[in-house]
Amino acid sequence: MFDKEPQLPPATPDTGRPRTLDEAKAWMLDRTGKAIHPMNNLDADDTAAVLATLQGLDPVNWAAAWRAAGEEAWLRAETETDPARRRKEYLRAHGFFFLGRFPCPNHPDKLACAERERDAYLAAGALMSPPIHRVAVPFAGHADEGDQVVFYYRRPEGVARPRVVVMWGGVDAWKEQMTAACDLLLARGIATIAMDGPGTGESPVKGTADAERQFLPVFDWAAAQPDLDGAKVGLLGRSFGGYWATKLAHVVPDRVAGAVNWGGGVHFMFQREWIERSRHPDSYLMELVETRMRMLGVDSWEGYVQGFARLSLLDQGLLDRPSAPLLLVNGRGDSQCPVADIDLLVGHGIPKAVRMFPGGHMGITPQTLPTIVDWLAGAVGEGAPA
């Protein structure tokens, strides 16, 4: 443990207010064609065409513009006879619908886009190689929670009993945004499970301090499959999801071969000072606070502050407990999740691997995801031919 705990870095300015429509359009156009979230599912021409018609950032105008483009792409997919082109059009539709519900479906029109996003992704997934299978396992939650956990399962071809990596995103990237990581792991002979983090997508729970419960039935399922080597799984939590990967590595280390926290917090992120500071970070398009509140299941600023405070892994007394191997990844200039949380983690418990990249949240570079996949393949073991 450090003699003196890390501290938050000096305050960095954010926009101080939500973006205007023109500012939001300029922000998105500046990032199109650069594989930057949230436009990475669409090419530059697709994004620019919708932005030219966008009349407002309110949920009705926002959802209507993106959904119209999505429905057009869906109809093109339905008329395609070539499977590759059909899959591509379904994925285009998924990209449009995803933006229509982005960053969270906090309005009926955005919720409708989220449902269409799932429809399009599963239609495309049926044409992928290997295909996506939607699996639902029972979940014994509380009375006000869902009764199942839904995930997408893909199994590499030609591997007798592949190892397994379970992955999830943050507050706005859900299981439908895990394709790139799944494809790279499948190419290494590793089976993939993509699910929603607590409080997002089809998750049965909100992002409360004990929401790691929702992952355990999925681990049980992987361990029970006779054609999988799933007794100990790899974990990949991206953005806020890195928090849950870190917690699971400490809570059930005997069930985790290795876990990656890719841009998530553990303590400083959940303190009032950081919450105030990160209301409108330049790296986030819009509605970050609203999206985090929806994930937590709260409807007030004070509820948000208190809900975040309860998530601190330091205050929960977990950081000095034994943990599964951990890889910590982020960008040095992250304004959504303080990199001081990485310093805090490496000063507690067993040693961790760390890789910092240039840039902001999650340190997105061409090398970032391949580096993560290499580490996970080493942690779980690559699949051997059948």
C-alpha positions in Angstrom: 0.0 0.0 0.0 1.1 3.5 -0.7 2.5 5.5 2.3 0.3 8.3 1.0 -2.7 7.5 -1.1 -3.0 9.0 -4.6 -5.0 12.1 -5.1 -7.1 13.5 -7.8 -5.2 15.5 -10.4 -5.8 19.3 -10.6 -9.1 20.1 -12.1 -9.3 20.2 -15.9 -12.0 22.3 -17.6 -15.1 20.7 -19.1 -17.6 22.4 -21.4 -19.5 23.6 -18.3 -22.9 23.1 -20.0 -24.6 20.8 -22.4 -23.7 21.3 -26.1 -25.9 23.2 -28.5 -27.2 21.4 -31.6 -24.6 23.1 -33.8 -21.8 22.2 -31.3 -23.0 18.6 -31.1 -23.0 18.3 -34.9 -19.5 19.7 -35.1 -18.3 17.4 -32.4 -19.7 14.3 -34.2 -18.5 15.4 -37.6 -15.0 15.9 -36.2 -15.0 12.3 -35.1 -16.7 10.5 -38.0 -14.6 8.1 -39.9 -12.1 7.8 -37.1 -13.5 4.7 -35.3 -14.4 6.8 -32.3 -17.4 6.0 -30.1 -20.3 6.6 -30.6 -20.0 6.9 -34.4 -17.8 3.9 -34.9 -20.7 1.7 -36.2 -21.3 4.0 -39.2 -19.1 5.5 -41.9 -18.6 9.2 -42.3 -21.1 9.6 -45.1 -23.9 7.9 -43.1 -23.3 10.0 -40.1 -23.1 13.3 -42.0 -26.3 12.5 -43.9 -28.3 12.1 -40.7 -26.7 15.2 -39.1 -27.8 17.3 -42.1 -31.4 16.5 -41.2 -31.2 16.6 -37.4 -33.5 19.3 -36.0 -32.7 19.0 -32.3 -31.0 17.1 -29.5 -34.3 16.5 -27.6 -35.3 12.9 -27.6 -38.1 13.2 -30.2 -36.0 14.9 -32.8 -32.9 12.9 -32.0 -34.6 9.5 -32.2 -36.7 10.3 -35.3 -33.7 11.3 -37.4 -31.6 8.2 -36.6 -34.5 5.8 -36.7 -35.6 6.9 -40.1 -32.1 6.1 -41.5 -32.1 2.8 -39.6 -35.4 1.7 -41.0 -34.2 2.5 -44.5 -31.1 0.4 -44.0 -33.3 -2.4 -42.5 -35.4 -2.4 -45.7 -32.3 -2.6 -47.8 -31.1 -5.6 -45.8 -34.5 -7.3 -46.2 -34.2 -7.1 -50.0 -30.6 -8.2 -50.3 -30.0 -11.8 -51.5 -26.2 -11.9 -50.9 -25.6 -12.9 -47.3 -22.5 -10.6 -46.9 -24.3 -7.5 -48.1 -27.4 -8.4 -46.1 -25.3 -8.7 -43.0 -23.7 -5.3 -43.7 -27.0 -3.6 -44.1 -28.3 -5.0 -40.9 -25.2 -3.8 -39.1 -25.8 -0.3 -40.7 -29.3 -0.4 -39.4 -28.0 -1.4 -36.0 -25.6 1.6 -36.1 -28.4 4.0 -36.8 -30.7 2.6 -34.2 -27.9 2.6 -31.6 -27.4 6.3 -32.1 -31.1 6.8 -32.0 -31.2 5.5 -28.4 -27.8 7.0 -27.5 -26.7 7.5 -24.8 -29.6 5.9 -23.1 -33.3 5.2 -23.8 -34.7 7.8 -21.4 -37.7 8.5 -23.6 -40.2 6.2 -25.3 -38.9 7.1 -28.8 -35.4 6.3 -27.8 -36.5 3.0 -26.1 -38.1 2.1 -29.5 -34.7 2.6 -31.1 -33.1 0.4 -28.5 -35.5 -2.4 -29.4 -34.9 -2.0 -33.1 -31.1 -1.9 -32.4 -31.4 -5.4 -30.8 -33.5 -6.6 -33.7 -31.0 -5.5 -36.3 -28.0 -6.8 -34.4 -29.5 -10.3 -34.0 -30.4 -10.3 -37.7 -26.8 -9.5 -38.6 -25.5 -11.9 -35.9 -27.4 -14.8 -37.5 -25.3 -14.2 -40.6 -21.9 -13.9 -38.8 -19.4 -16.7 -38.8 -19.5 -18.0 -36.2 -23.1 -16.8 -35.6 -24.5 -15.1 -32.5 -26.8 -17.2 -30.2 -29.1 -15.3 -27.8 -29.1 -17.2 -24.5 -31.3 -16.4 -21.4 -30.5 -17.9 -18.0 -32.6 -17.7 -14.8 -31.8 -15.0 -12.3 -33.0 -15.2 -8.7 -33.1 -11.5 -8.0 -35.1 -9.3 -5.7 -38.9 -8.8 -6.1 -38.4 -5.6 -8.2 -35.7 -7.1 -10.5 -35.9 -9.2 -13.6 -35.9 -12.9 -13.6 -33.3 -13.7 -16.3 -29.9 -12.6 -17.6 -29.6 -12.4 -21.4 -26.4 -12.7 -23.3 -25.0 -13.3 -26.8 -22.8 -16.4 -27.1 -20.4 -17.2 -30.0 -18.3 -20.3 -30.2 -15.1 -20.6 -32.3 -15.2 -23.3 -35.0 -12.7 -26.2 -34.9 -11.9 -26.0 -31.2 -12.9 -28.9 -28.9 -13.4 -27.2 -25.6 -12.6 -23.5 -26.0 -11.9 -21.2 -23.0 -14.3 -18.3 -22.4 -14.2 -14.5 -22.1 -17.2 -12.7 -20.7 -17.5 -9.0 -21.7 -19.7 -6.0 -21.2 -19.7 -2.3 -21.8 -20.3 0.9 -19.8 -23.4 3.0 -19.3 -24.0 3.5 -23.0 -22.2 0.7 -24.9 -24.1 -2.5 -24.4 -23.7 -6.1 -25.6 -24.5 -5.1 -29.1 -21.3 -3.0 -29.2 -19.0 -5.9 -28.4 -18.4 -7.2 -32.0 -14.8 -6.1 -32.5 -13.6 -7.7 -29.2 -15.6 -10.8 -29.9 -14.1 -11.2 -33.4 -10.5 -10.9 -32.2 -11.0 -13.4 -29.4 -12.8 -15.9 -31.6 -9.9 -15.7 -34.0 -7.7 -16.9 -31.1 -10.0 -19.9 -30.5 -11.7 -18.4 -27.5 -15.5 -18.4 -27.0 -17.2 -15.1 -26.2 -20.1 -14.1 -24.1 -21.3 -10.5 -24.5 -23.8 -9.2 -21.9 -25.2 -5.9 -20.5 -23.7 -4.3 -17.5 -25.9 -3.5 -14.5 -28.5 -0.9 -15.2 -28.2 -1.1 -18.9 -29.8 -2.9 -21.8 -31.6 -6.0 -20.8 -29.8 -6.3 -17.4 -32.2 -7.5 -14.6 -30.7 -5.2 -12.0 -29.7 -1.5 -11.5 -26.2 -0.4 -10.8 -26.3 -0.9 -7.0 -23.4 -1.8 -4.8 -24.2 -5.5 -5.0 -25.1 -5.8 -8.7 -22.2 -8.2 -9.4 -24.9 -10.8 -8.6 -26.1 -10.7 -12.1 -22.8 -12.0 -13.5 -22.7 -15.2 -11.5 -25.5 -17.1 -13.3 -23.6 -16.5 -16.5 -20.4 -17.9 -15.0 -22.4 -20.9 -13.9 -23.7 -21.4 -17.4 -20.3 -21.3 -18.9 -18.9 -23.8 -16.4 -21.8 -26.2 -17.0 -21.4 -26.5 -20.8 -19.7 -29.8 -21.7 -18.2 -28.3 -24.9 -16.6 -25.3 -23.1 -13.7 -25.0 -20.7 -15.5 -22.4 -18.6 -14.6 -23.2 -15.0 -12.5 -20.0 -14.9 -13.4 -17.2 -17.4 -11.7 -14.1 -18.6 -13.4 -10.8 -18.1 -13.4 -7.6 -20.2 -15.2 -4.6 -18.8 -15.0 -1.5 -21.0 -15.5 2.1 -19.8 -17.7 2.0 -16.6 -17.9 -1.8 -17.0 -14.2 -1.9 -15.9 -15.5 -1.3 -12.4 -17.5 -4.5 -12.4 -14.5 -6.5 -13.8 -12.4 -5.2 -11.0 -15.0 -6.0 -8.4 -15.5 -9.5 -9.7 -11.8 -10.2 -9.7 -11.8 -9.4 -6.0 -15.1 -11.0 -5.0 -14.9 -14.3 -6.9 -11.1 -14.6 -7.8 -11.4 -18.4 -8.0 -13.8 -18.1 -10.9 -11.8 -15.6 -12.9 -8.7 -16.5 -15.0 -8.0 -12.8 -15.6 -9.9 -9.5 -15.8 -9.4 -6.3 -17.7 -10.6 -2.9 -16.4 -10.6 -0.8 -19.6 -11.3 2.7 -18.5 -13.4 2.1 -15.3 -13.2 3.7 -11.8 -12.9 2.1 -8.4 -13.0 5.0 -5.8 -12.1 8.5 -6.9 -14.6 8.4 -9.8 -17.3 8.0 -7.2 -16.4 11.0 -5.0 -18.5 14.2 -5.1 -15.5 16.3 -6.3 -15.1 14.2 -9.4 -18.8 13.9 -10.0 -19.0 17.7 -10.0 -16.0 18.0 -12.3 -17.2 15.5 -14.9 -20.7 16.7 -15.6 -19.9 17.7 -19.2 -16.5 16.3 -20.2 -15.3 17.2 -23.7 -15.0 13.6 -24.5 -18.7 12.8 -24.1 -21.4 14.0 -26.6 -24.3 14.6 -24.2 -26.4 13.5 -21.2 -23.6 11.7 -19.3 -25.2 12.6 -15.9 -28.7 11.5 -17.1 -27.2 8.2 -18.4 -25.4 7.4 -15.2 -28.5 8.2 -13.2 -30.6 5.8 -15.3 -27.9 3.1 -14.7 -28.1 3.7 -10.9 -31.9 3.8 -10.9 -32.1 7.3 -9.3 -33.9 10.5 -10.4 -32.2 13.3 -8.5 -28.7 14.8 -8.3 -28.3 13.9 -4.6 -29.5 10.3 -5.4 -26.8 10.2 -8.1 -24.1 11.4 -5.7 -25.1 9.0 -3.0 -25.5 6.1 -5.4 -22.0 6.6 -6.8 -20.5 6.9 -3.3 -21.7 3.5 -2.4 -19.8 2.0 -5.3 -16.3 2.8 -4.0 -14.3 -0.5 -3.8 -11.9 1.2 -1.3 -14.7 1.9 1.1 -16.1 -1.6 0.6 -12.8 -2.9 1.9 -12.1 -5.0 -1.2 -8.8 -3.6 -2.6 -6.5 -5.5 -0.2 -8.2 -8.8 -0.7 -6.8 -11.5 -3.0 -7.8 -10.9 -6.6 -7.6 -12.7 -9.9 -4.9 -11.2 -12.3 -5.9 -7.7 -13.5 -4.9 -5.6 -16.5 -5.7 -1.9 -16.1 -5.9 0.1 -19.3 -6.8 3.7 -19.9 -5.9 6.9 -21.7 -3.6 9.3 -19.8 -6.0 12.3 -20.3 -9.3 10.6 -19.3 -11.8 13.2 -18.1 -14.6 10.7 -17.5 -12.8 8.4 -15.2 -9.8 9.6 -13.2 -6.5 7.8 -13.8 -5.8 8.3 -10.1 -7.9 5.2 -9.7 -5.3 3.1 -11.5 -2.6 4.5 -9.1 -4.9 3.5 -6.2 -5.3 0.0 -7.5 -1.6 -0.7 -8.1 -0.9 0.4 -4.5 -3.2 -2.2 -3.0 -3.4 -6.0 -3.0 -1.4 -8.1 -5.4 0.5 -6.6 -8.3 -1.4 -5.6 -11.4 -0.5 -5.1 -15.0 -1.0 -1.6 -16.3 -1.0 -0.2 -19.9 -1.6 3.5 -20.4 -2.2 4.9 -23.9 -2.3 8.4 -25.3 -5.5 10.3 -25.4 -8.6 10.5 -23.3 -11.2 8.0 -22.1 -10.2 4.4 -22.6 -7.1 5.4 -24.6 -8.4 4.4 -28.0 -5.6 3.7 -30.4 -5.1 1.0 -33.1 -3.0 -0.9 -30.6 -5.4 -0.7 -27.6 -7.9 -3.5 -28.2 -5.2 -5.9 -29.7 -3.1 -5.4 -26.6 -6.1 -6.3 -24.4 -6.9 -9.4 -26.5 -3.3 -10.6 -26.3 -3.4 -10.3 -22.5 -6.7 -12.1 -22.2 -5.6 -14.9 -24.5 -2.6 -15.3 -22.3 -4.7 -15.3 -19.1 -7.3 -17.8 -20.3 -5.3 -19.8 -22.8 -5.9 -20.0 -26.5 -8.0 -22.7 -28.1 -6.4 -25.7 -29.5 -7.7 -27.3 -32.7 -10.2 -30.1 -32.2 
